[in-house]
Amino acid sequence: MWINQIPCYLLMVAHLCILNRFVYSQEKVPDSSYLAQNLTCITHNLDNVVCTWTTAAEDDSKHIYEFCYNASFSDPQCSLTKEKKATFALIIFEHMQIEITTLKLAKGKKNDPIAENTFLLSEKDILLVPLMPHIHRLTPDFLADTLILEWYDGGSVFPYKIDCTWQIQILRKDPMEEIALETYNTSVGSRDTLLRWEWTSDLPFNCTTHYFRIRCFLNEKNFDGKKMWSEWSPLANIPGKDRGNFTKMYPLDKVVVGGSNVTFCCMYKAEDTFISIKYGNLCDTLNCKAAPLTKWSKSLFVQNVTAAANSGFNAWCKIQEGGTGRFFVTGTVLFVGYPPDVPQNLSCETQNFKEITCYWQEGKPTLLGGARKTKHALFERNSGKNITCAESNRKNYHCNFTILKNQTEYNFTLHASNHLGQSKASLITDIRHRVYPHTPADLRVSSVTSTSFRLSFSLPGNFKETKLQCQVQIPSGPFQEERNVLLNNSENSRYTILVGKLRPYTNYIFRVRCATPEPFFWKWSNWSKNKTDTTQQAKPTRELDIWREKDANDTVTLFWKPLPILESNGLIETYEVYWTLPDKSTKNESVPASQNSTKIKLWKNDYIFTVRAKNKAGVSPPSSINSAELPAGDVSIEKRIGKDDTISLDWHPDSNVTCGYVVRWCYGPEPCTAVHWETFSSSVTNADIKSAVFQPGVRYTFSIFCCKETGYQLLGYIKGYIQELSPKKAPDFTVQHTTSDSISVKWKNISIEDRRGFLQGYALLCAKGEKDGPAPKYFQSEMNITDLNKNSMTVSGLQGKTGYHLTLRAYTAAGYGPHKALYVVTKENALGLIIAIIIPVSVVLVLAVVTGILCYRKREWIKEVFYPDIPNPEHSKALDFPRDSEGNCNSKTLEMNPCTPNNIEVIQSQSQGLKIEDTAITSPVMEDPPEDGLESESGSHVVVSYCPPIIEEVISNPPEDESAASSQVVYIDVESMYPVPVKPNEELEADCVVSAGYKPQMQLAVNNFRQLEETSTTEEDSDKGAGYRPQVNASSWNTGCPDSPEFTENVSFGSPCSINSRQFLIPPKDEDDDSPKAINSGWSFANLFHTKLNE
């Protein structure tokens, strides 16, 4: 148990010790209110330490303090102080004991200590706190809203350099609000330095009052104590104008960088009312925020303003005047642009060694103009000279700098600046290597000889150190020749150049440019203006190319080719012709320069002619030719085809040739006035004749001559085309004669001019056709005639009295030419016509005879098929019905065997207008009443007409088989023209008839039929064997007499018909003749067709 109470005992002992010390202390310091407390030691300069303390006493004016400090390695140092502050030197120590004794002042006596306190101080307990800084000056720029803040750093109190951080606090409005806290880093030490810090406000200074204060912090790395910020300096301010005594909007005409944020403020009088503030019409797209700023000002914050070239943006606010209530607007302009870009492609050069011109390009446009556009200044570092550059347009920026004496190397810096910033570009150059001379001026040309000129020109500048190199441009054919000339410096800036090696009597266009020679060459100057002049004439340098032609009149024509201008060396005035006569005398003739030929009579002699060309400077070397022609042997004729505008020729060499070969040709028909020729040396045996005059499709004849001492000899002819074409015209051909199977034609050859190539043949085409019909597309025969000596042709194998189209056309290797067409009809062939008539007639006769014989032999079969025998029912005993003496009709009928019909149609109609198609019906009408019973019997004779089924009904009900179709029976009642009244008895009889199954074509009384059934069997047998019987049922046959009450005058009548006939088998009796007559009893095709249809 007692072990657990040990901590309690220890705690009691500790309390006792503390209490004992407290009692001791009270005994030593009777009054604790004067005891030094809260010792704080601070260093401001790392040299001295200032310690301060406090006491609890309120009045310590009758007390002083003894401050003693004792480092571990030094003696104690003490000092008396009235204030509660003491200073000692900052030394390196680990621990320091500081004892502060409070003494009571006694006059004439020793000061009595009333309290004493000891402190143990280490180096880490000392605080490093810089002295409070003070703002030296505020310099605001109200246009740019920038501020320059200046203060001294107090570095003289530090023995060495120490890194220092400054904080700058910016506040605005009343009451003050911190809007920015900026940091500025420097180093301090050894001396006091005036520091400058620049700041740009987002709100114009005029809008409200801005306040500034600073403090510092020393970053001494070797100090082990605690480092703290200094106290804030006293406030300095830039007063605003928001006092409510005037109306204004800021900033005024400010220039900002594109993309910046801008704050506008509108100040107004105290008695006025603010309405609105706007930034152009851009607040719809930009983020604009309006807010109150102070009591009499409002602000508008605009983000990311955009730039526009050489123009500004308006901002305004709307105010209502307090006294009058009217509205008015005040505003400002904002210019948005960019700082100047670094000048591009800076280069400097001189044209005369008197002035240097530097050129550059702007770079990115600033979009600012007027007073806000970029300004340039050129600074030369070696001489320290600065030049302000004149304004220039944007495409040609330049600045001039006067060359300094005895200085060739220049170090230029070009500064560009505007309201938003500045930039620069540098260039170091040796001006001797940057010479760009002026354009040579006042160029003069004078002719010296026929091959040289003297040029002179003026070029300002002093080229003593570098000399001058000039270039003369001289046209040389399609090219320009450029000659370089090195010149020494000229005092009067006038230079002369001698240009030689030119052609006589040639027009030249000169121009000159200059530069410095190597090693200083930079670039050529511009070309001078052109100057034109012509060299002097010289005598022709080459002999004439001549040829001669002899005609049948013993006259020779001399031809020569005019010399080109490069060889004539001047204007040819005349051509001189010389020849020697048989008497050794010489004769000459002058030919004007406009002619290139002359005719001379030979008088049966051959001469050697000499021709020369003459100009103002002299005559050309002589050209000679012999007029004699040597006899030719076998002259060959060859063909050639050219290519492009060239024809290749070749010939056999002749060993006796002494003066070469001549190829002669003419463009027109012989004899031609324009002769062309080419001369070749003796070693040449082929040539390509090329001429721009050659035309496709034109035949040229080339004559090959060899030149010998005694004259010219013809070797052969070559005919050719530069290009073959198809013939131009069609051959003219006519018909010589025609036969029934051939046509002979004849044509004329095409002229040489119209062939336009070497003719290869003719194509003759032949085709049948009508005279006025279209041209045939296909020809049945085509004849190719390759024998050009042949001019006629016979086309055989044709038909007589037939029209033919004949077409003839010529062709070359290039194709067919146009054609000429003829239409020819061959003659008629009589024998063929006779044969054509006899053969068809014979065939028809033979067929007719054979047909007659066959018909005669098969006549029975034909009759049976086409005209069968049809029995006449009028002569059949089956229709003879006996009558008794009382006038009652005793009918006998053919009893038909039971038969099951396939289809029975019963048609009864009471309509008066019943129409039966394709049926012949005779309906006699009784005109006169009968006089007695016999006449009544005769007059009431009933004709029964039986008709086959109607075609339409057969089609609408197709039979299932052939037997069904043949057994199809249709009865039709044909009523009289007058309607019969129906009686009840008749209705009953009609019902009986309908129920009987097979309907006859007349109605009979049922009771009379029953009487007929009672007849003898003998009569029935005889009736059955009587042959043809009517196709009615005996039970339905009407046996009533004409005078019976059931009988009427207008009863239905009818007659059975043959299945193969549409005619009545029992025609009605004629009024004049009682004998029955058959109607259309013969065979007809209609019946046959009808039968076939039913089948």
Secondary structure, DSSP 8 states (H G I E B T S, - for coil): -GGGGHHHHHHHHHHHHHHHHHHHHHHH-S-GGGS-EEEEEEESSSSEEEEEEE-S-S--TTEEEEEEEEETTS--EEEEESSSEEEEE----SEEEEEEEEEE--TTS--EEEEEEEEEEEGGGSEE------EEEEEEETTTTEEEEEEE--GGG-SS-EEEEEEEEEEETTTTEEEEEEEEEEEE-SS--EEEEEEE-SS-TTTS-EEEEEEEEE--TT--SEE--------EEE--S-SSS--EEESSSEEEETT--EEEEEE--TTSEEEEEEETT-TTTS-EEEEEEETTEEEEEE-S----TT-EEEEEEEEE-TTT--EEEEEEEEEEE------EEEEEEESSSSEEEEEEE--S-----GGGS-EEEEEETTTTEEEE-----TT-EEEEEE--TT--EEEEEEEEEETTEEEEEEEEEEGGG-B-----EEEEEEEEETTEEEEEEE--S--TTT-EEEEEEEEETTEEEEEEEEE---TTSEEEEEE-S--TT-EEEEEEEEE--TTS----------EEEE-------S--EEEEEE-TTSEEEEEEE---HHHH-S-EEEEEEEEE-TTS-EEEEEEETT-SEEEEE-TT---EEEEEEEETTEE---EEEE--EE---S-EEEEEE-BTTEEEEE----TT-SS-EEEEEESSSSS-SSEEEEEE-TT--EEEEE-TT--TT-EEEEEEEEEETTEEEEEEEEEEESS----SS---EEEEEE-SSEEEEEE----HHHH-S---EEEEEEEE--SSS---SS-SEEEEE--TT--EEEEES--TT-EEEEEEEEEETTEEEEEEEEEEE----HHHHHHHHHHHHHHHHHHHHHHHHHHHHTHHHHHHHHS-----GGG-GGG---B-TTS-B------------S-EEEE----TT---TT---------S--SSHHHHHHHT----------HHHHHHS--SSHHHHHT-EEEE-B--SS-----HHHHHHHHHHHHTSS--SS---HHHHHHHHTS-HHHHHHHHTTS---SS-GGG-----TTSTT--SS--B-----TT--S-SS----SS--S---SS-S--HHHHHHHHHH-
